[in-house]
Amino acid sequence: MGSFSPIHLLILLLIVVLVFGTGKLRNMGKDLGGAIKGFKDGIKDGSDPAAPAAANQKVEDATRTAAQTIDVAAREKGGS
Protein backbone atom coordinates (compact mmCIF):
# COMPACT_ATOMS: atom_id res chain seq x y z
CA MET A 1 0.00 0.00 0.00
CA GLY A 2 2.96 2.36 0.56
CA SER A 3 4.78 1.74 -2.73
CA PHE A 4 4.42 3.66 -5.98
CA SER A 5 3.80 1.83 -9.22
CA PRO A 6 5.16 3.17 -12.53
CA ILE A 7 1.72 4.53 -13.42
CA HIS A 8 1.71 6.61 -10.21
CA LEU A 9 5.11 8.06 -11.10
CA LEU A 10 3.91 8.94 -14.63
CA ILE A 11 0.84 10.70 -13.23
CA LEU A 12 3.03 12.62 -10.78
CA LEU A 13 5.40 13.62 -13.60
CA LEU A 14 2.46 14.80 -15.72
CA ILE A 15 1.15 16.95 -12.85
CA VAL A 16 4.59 18.51 -12.28
CA VAL A 17 4.93 19.34 -16.00
CA LEU A 18 1.44 20.87 -16.06
CA VAL A 19 2.10 22.99 -12.97
CA PHE A 20 5.59 24.25 -13.80
CA GLY A 21 5.73 23.99 -17.58
CA THR A 22 8.57 22.57 -19.64
CA GLY A 23 10.45 25.87 -19.98
CA LYS A 24 10.63 26.46 -16.26
CA LEU A 25 11.68 22.85 -15.62
CA ARG A 26 14.41 23.20 -18.26
CA ASN A 27 15.70 26.38 -16.62
CA MET A 28 15.68 24.75 -13.18
CA GLY A 29 17.66 21.83 -14.62
CA LYS A 30 20.24 24.18 -16.13
CA ASP A 31 20.55 26.13 -12.88
CA LEU A 32 20.93 22.95 -10.84
CA GLY A 33 23.55 21.58 -13.26
CA GLY A 34 25.50 24.85 -13.15
CA ALA A 35 25.40 24.88 -9.35
CA ILE A 36 26.67 21.31 -9.16
CA LYS A 37 29.45 22.07 -11.67
CA GLY A 38 30.47 25.18 -9.70
CA PHE A 39 30.48 23.19 -6.47
CA LYS A 40 32.69 20.48 -8.01
CA ASP A 41 35.09 23.11 -9.40
CA GLY A 42 35.24 24.79 -6.00
CA ILE A 43 36.02 21.52 -4.27
CA LYS A 44 38.68 20.69 -6.85
CA ASP A 45 40.31 24.15 -6.54
CA GLY A 46 40.24 24.06 -2.75
CA SER A 47 41.85 20.64 -2.46
CA ASP A 48 44.91 21.49 -4.63
CA PRO A 49 47.52 23.09 -2.32
CA ALA A 50 49.99 23.53 -5.20
CA ALA A 51 47.65 25.87 -7.09
CA PRO A 52 49.34 29.13 -8.05
CA ALA A 53 48.36 32.22 -6.10
CA ALA A 54 48.13 34.18 -9.37
CA ALA A 55 44.90 32.36 -10.24
CA ASN A 56 42.99 34.48 -7.70
CA GLN A 57 44.27 37.81 -9.02
CA LYS A 58 42.16 40.10 -11.20
CA VAL A 59 42.76 39.58 -14.93
CA GLU A 60 42.27 42.55 -17.22
CA ASP A 61 40.68 42.26 -20.65
CA ALA A 62 43.58 42.16 -23.09
CA THR A 63 41.35 42.49 -26.13
CA ARG A 64 40.30 46.09 -25.36
CA THR A 65 42.86 48.81 -25.99
CA ALA A 66 42.85 52.35 -24.64
CA ALA A 67 41.57 53.62 -28.00
CA GLN A 68 38.47 51.43 -27.69
CA THR A 69 37.42 52.77 -24.30
CA ILE A 70 33.85 54.03 -24.24
CA ASP A 71 33.06 57.22 -22.33
CA VAL A 72 29.52 57.64 -21.07
CA ALA A 73 28.01 60.86 -19.73
CA ALA A 74 25.19 60.63 -17.22
CA ARG A 75 22.25 62.99 -17.49
CA GLU A 76 20.32 64.25 -14.51
CA LYS A 77 16.59 63.71 -14.52
CA GLY A 78 14.76 67.02 -14.37
CA GLY A 79 12.31 67.52 -11.52
CA SER A 80 8.81 68.88 -11.96
Secondary structure, 3 states (H helix, E strand, C coil): CCCCCHHHHHHHHHHHHHHHCHHHHHHHHHHHHHHHHHHHHHHHHHHCCCCCHHHHCCCCCCCCCHHHCCCCCCCCCCCC
